[in-house]
């Protein structure tokens, strides 16, 4: 295991779906304390501004926790001013605020000892035909990220794509569209977060998308979770798609990925801290399973290209 485990701090607090609210509300300091007590934790991903504060009110608590920061997650979707879009809002003042959020997050990331911010433009997209001007949206998005990347080049900006939610259609829904967008902006420190759950719900093969981003030089971050490919259920890794998860870990080894892995795992049943601890154990055991099968044998089976033989070996490895 060459990668490092990071906890998305939102997974340790209260959250809601359309019908219910789950888990107890916890302060930023309480969530940091819980994270410190979970084995195999190498760092955390705090959110700006919800965790760190608009003026950096939470930075001192983050520093005093002793936890490393994998990335600062910049939230440009949850506040009311972003209701009609952030980077693609028709209101130039709102787009300006979205840019300011990310550049502030970049400065805080540097202050916290990390070289990365993560941003997921979930509010940027559309719900109906003829609701938005697609040409305007793309141009506004490009202009915003050109300004963000010009702010400083010592902090990487990692875009987490997603097919839908909050919008029915999001402006950057797939790995391919996001890599194209990064190339359009042109900045070397603009890249992609490959979220396994988001790849699944987009109909992608997570391991393949990981490889494509790596070959493009833009694989900055990896998020693990699982779902049934229909919605982003944020389930335990490999709880549904065992082989896709295992294949992703195998290719992480192949490309020599030694960066951060964070986990969008939200539980509606049981304790959320226990679920994160179980997630880390699951990932460690999956790594051991790759060793048990033997990466050299996996490469041979892929080169041979006969699924019957490959899955005979894979299933035997579980015995």
C-alpha distance (Angstrom), angle and dihedral (degrees) to the residues before:
residue distance angle dihedral
X1 . . .
X2 3.80 . .
X3 3.80 97.9 .
X4 3.81 126.0 85.5
X5 3.83 126.2 -122.0
X6 3.79 119.0 -125.5
X7 3.80 128.6 -176.7
X8 3.80 119.3 -138.6
X9 3.78 96.7 -136.8
X10 3.80 92.7 -143.9
X11 3.80 88.6 69.8
X12 3.83 89.5 66.9
X13 3.80 95.9 56.3
X14 3.77 141.1 55.0
X15 3.79 120.8 -56.9
X16 3.78 137.3 169.2
X17 3.78 141.8 -148.4
X18 3.81 126.2 -162.6
X19 3.79 93.0 -72.9
X20 3.81 112.7 22.9
X21 3.78 145.4 25.7
X22 3.80 120.0 -130.9
X23 3.78 137.7 -160.6
X24 3.81 127.4 10.6
X25 3.78 121.2 -68.5
X26 3.80 110.3 -107.5
X27 3.77 132.1 -173.4
X28 3.79 121.8 -118.7
X29 3.80 89.8 -104.8
X30 3.81 92.3 50.2
X31 3.80 91.7 51.1
X32 3.80 91.1 49.0
X33 3.81 89.6 51.8
X34 3.81 91.7 50.5
X35 3.82 91.2 47.6
X36 3.79 89.4 53.5
X37 3.79 89.5 57.4
X38 3.82 97.6 52.4
X39 3.78 113.5 97.2
X40 3.82 119.3 -123.8
X41 3.81 92.0 26.5
X42 3.80 112.3 142.3
X43 3.79 98.4 171.1
X44 3.79 148.3 -28.4
X45 3.80 139.6 -115.7
X46 3.83 110.7 -133.5
X47 3.81 122.2 -165.8
X48 3.78 126.6 -122.2
X49 2.97 121.1 -116.2
X50 3.83 100.6 1.2
X51 3.83 95.8 56.3
X52 3.79 103.9 20.2
X53 3.81 97.3 37.6
X54 3.78 130.2 -125.2
X55 3.79 90.5 -88.2
X56 3.78 96.6 33.3
X57 3.79 96.1 -93.2
X58 3.81 91.2 152.1
X59 3.80 98.3 46.2
X60 3.81 94.1 91.3
X61 3.82 91.8 52.3
X62 3.79 90.2 48.5
X63 3.80 91.5 51.7
X64 3.79 94.8 44.7
X65 3.82 91.6 52.0
X66 3.80 90.3 72.3
X67 3.82 90.4 -136.5
X68 3.77 120.9 133.7
X69 3.81 118.0 -121.2
X70 3.79 116.2 -128.5
X71 3.80 93.6 -170.9
X72 3.78 140.3 -29.8
X73 3.80 108.2 -109.7
X74 3.81 108.0 -142.4
X75 3.82 111.1 -151.5
X76 3.81 110.9 -150.9
X77 3.80 98.6 161.1
X78 3.80 112.8 53.8
X79 3.79 104.1 67.0
X80 3.79 120.7 84.5
X81 3.81 96.1 -115.0
X82 3.83 88.5 64.3
X83 3.82 93.3 55.2
X84 3.84 92.2 111.7
X85 3.77 97.3 36.3
X86 3.78 139.6 -58.2
X87 3.81 112.8 -140.2
X88 3.81 89.5 15.0
X89 3.79 99.2 40.7
X90 3.82 113.1 135.3
X91 3.82 85.9 -132.9
X92 3.81 110.6 85.3
X93 3.81 90.5 -155.5
X94 3.81 90.7 59.0
X95 3.81 91.1 48.7
X96 3.79 87.9 50.6
X97 3.79 90.0 52.8
X98 3.83 91.4 49.9
X99 3.81 90.0 52.9
X100 3.79 90.4 47.4
X101 3.81 90.9 52.0
X102 3.80 92.1 54.8
X103 3.82 95.3 44.0
X104 3.81 90.1 48.4
X105 3.81 88.4 49.7
X106 3.80 89.4 51.3
X107 3.80 91.0 54.1
X108 3.81 91.3 47.6
X109 3.80 90.7 48.2
X110 3.79 90.1 55.9
X111 3.81 90.5 47.9
X112 3.83 89.7 51.0
X113 3.80 93.7 51.6
X114 3.80 100.7 -105.4
X115 3.79 130.4 113.2
X116 3.81 99.0 -148.4
X117 3.79 145.0 72.5
X118 3.79 122.9 -169.9
X119 3.79 122.2 -149.3
X120 3.80 129.6 -178.3
X121 3.84 111.8 -166.1
X122 3.81 95.3 -153.9
X123 3.80 95.9 149.0
X124 3.80 92.3 54.2
X125 3.78 110.7 92.4
X126 3.79 139.0 50.5
X127 3.79 144.2 -86.4
X128 3.82 103.6 -154.8
X129 3.78 140.8 29.9
X130 3.82 113.0 -90.0
X131 3.81 91.0 15.8
X132 3.81 95.5 115.2
X133 3.78 140.4 15.3
X134 3.82 104.6 -109.5
X135 3.81 93.1 -160.7
X136 3.80 91.6 53.7
X137 3.81 91.9 46.3
X138 3.80 93.3 52.4
X139 3.81 93.0 46.5
X140 3.79 93.1 47.4
X141 3.79 91.0 48.1
X142 3.80 91.7 50.1
X143 3.81 93.0 47.0
X144 3.81 91.5 50.1
X145 3.80 93.9 51.5
X146 3.78 92.7 43.9
X147 3.80 87.6 57.9
X148 3.81 92.2 44.0
X149 3.79 92.7 51.8
X150 3.79 91.6 46.2
X151 3.82 90.2 56.9
X152 3.81 92.6 76.4
X153 3.79 135.8 -24.9
X154 3.81 99.2 -152.0
X155 3.81 93.4 76.4
X156 3.80 119.2 64.9
X157 3.80 119.6 -135.7
X158 3.81 112.4 -144.9
X159 3.81 118.3 -165.7
X160 3.80 116.7 -151.3
X161 3.79 107.5 -152.8
X162 3.79 125.7 -155.3
X163 3.81 134.4 178.3
X164 3.83 97.8 -136.3
X165 3.81 143.8 -13.2
X166 3.01 130.5 107.0
X167 3.82 87.6 25.3
X168 3.81 119.6 33.8
X169 3.81 85.9 -122.5
X170 3.79 123.0 22.9
X171 3.79 122.2 -152.0
X172 3.83 92.2 -124.2
X173 3.82 103.6 38.7
X174 3.82 104.2 153.6
X175 3.76 143.8 31.5
X176 3.80 91.5 -107.5
X177 3.80 95.3 53.0
X178 3.81 91.0 45.4
X179 3.80 94.0 50.1
X180 3.80 89.0 48.2
X181 3.79 89.6 50.7
X182 3.82 91.5 50.4
X183 3.80 89.8 51.4
X184 3.81 90.0 48.9
X185 3.81 91.2 54.1
X186 3.80 88.4 43.4
X187 3.81 100.6 -155.7
X188 3.80 114.7 138.2
X189 3.80 91.9 -145.6
X190 3.82 92.4 59.1
X191 3.81 112.7 93.5
X192 3.78 147.9 139.4
X193 3.79 140.3 -82.0
X194 3.81 107.7 -144.3
X195 3.80 105.0 -148.3
X196 3.81 110.0 -169.5
X197 3.81 92.8 -150.3
X198 3.79 92.6 49.5
X199 3.80 91.3 49.0
X200 3.81 90.3 51.4
X201 3.80 94.7 50.6
X202 3.83 89.8 47.7
X203 3.81 89.3 57.5
X204 3.79 91.3 -110.6
X205 3.80 131.7 136.2
X206 3.82 104.5 -117.0
X207 3.81 95.9 -150.0
X208 3.80 91.3 50.9
X209 3.81 93.3 49.3
X210 3.80 89.4 48.8
X211 3.80 89.2 55.2
X212 3.80 93.8 46.3
X213 3.81 92.0 52.1
X214 3.81 90.8 46.6
X215 3.80 92.5 50.7
X216 3.81 88.9 50.1
X217 3.80 89.9 53.1
X218 3.81 90.3 -121.2
X219 3.82 105.6 103.5
X220 3.80 101.5 119.7
X221 3.81 105.3 153.1
X222 3.82 141.8 9.6
X223 3.82 127.8 -148.4
X224 3.80 121.9 -166.5
X225 3.81 129.7 -156.4
X226 3.81 134.9 113.2
X227 3.80 142.9 -121.6
X228 3.81 142.8 163.6
X229 3.85 92.1 -95.2
X230 3.81 91.2 -106.9
X231 3.81 101.0 81.9
X232 3.80 140.2 1.8
X233 3.80 99.3 -94.8
X234 3.85 94.9 162.5
X235 3.81 92.9 -138.9
X236 3.80 129.3 169.0
X237 3.83 112.9 -70.5
X238 3.84 113.0 -91.3
X239 3.80 92.2 6.0
X240 3.83 88.9 120.4
X241 3.80 109.3 6.5
X242 3.80 104.0 39.5
X243 3.79 98.1 161.9
X244 3.82 95.4 45.1
X245 3.80 89.5 51.9
X246 3.79 92.7 46.8
X247 3.80 91.3 48.0
X248 3.81 90.4 51.9
X249 3.80 90.9 53.3
X250 3.80 90.3 47.8
X251 3.80 92.0 54.1
X252 3.79 91.4 45.2
X253 3.78 84.8 62.7
X254 3.79 92.4 44.7
X255 3.81 92.6 55.9
X256 3.81 93.5 39.2
X257 3.80 95.4 -118.5
X258 3.81 108.1 -175.2
X259 3.80 99.9 161.2
X260 3.77 132.1 102.4
X261 3.79 127.8 -53.6
X262 3.78 117.9 -164.7
X263 3.78 127.7 -173.0
X264 3.81 128.2 -131.4
X265 3.80 93.1 -163.6
X266 3.80 116.5 148.1
X267 3.78 120.2 176.2
X268 3.79 128.1 -155.5
X269 3.82 92.4 -177.7
X270 3.79 121.8 57.9
X271 3.78 131.5 -10.9
X272 3.81 117.5 -27.0
X273 3.80 94.3 -145.5
X274 3.81 89.2 54.1
X275 3.81 88.9 50.7
X276 3.81 91.7 54.5
X277 3.81 90.9 48.1
X278 3.80 89.3 50.1
X279 3.82 89.5 48.8
X280 3.79 91.4 57.2
X281 3.82 91.1 48.4
X282 3.81 91.3 48.7
X283 3.79 91.0 52.2
X284 3.80 91.5 48.5
X285 3.80 91.4 50.2
X286 3.81 91.7 47.6
X287 3.80 88.0 54.0
X288 3.80 88.4 53.3
X289 3.80 89.4 50.4
X290 3.81 90.1 55.9
X291 3.81 87.1 53.6
X292 3.79 91.1 47.9
X293 3.79 93.1 53.4
X294 3.84 89.8 42.2
X295 3.82 118.8 -124.1
X296 3.81 90.2 -127.0
X297 3.80 90.0 57.7
X298 3.81 90.9 47.5
X299 3.80 89.6 54.6
X300 3.81 90.8 49.1
X301 3.80 91.9 50.0
X302 3.82 91.3 49.3
X303 3.79 91.2 49.2
X304 3.79 89.8 49.4
X305 3.80 89.9 52.0
X306 3.82 98.8 -156.2
X307 3.83 108.9 132.3
X308 3.82 94.5 -164.3
X309 3.80 91.4 60.6
X310 3.79 93.8 41.4
X311 3.79 95.4 51.8
X312 3.77 92.4 43.3
X313 3.82 86.6 60.7
X314 3.80 94.4 41.0
X315 3.78 95.3 52.2
X316 3.82 91.6 44.1
X317 3.78 88.1 56.8
X318 3.80 89.5 63.7
X319 3.82 92.6 60.4
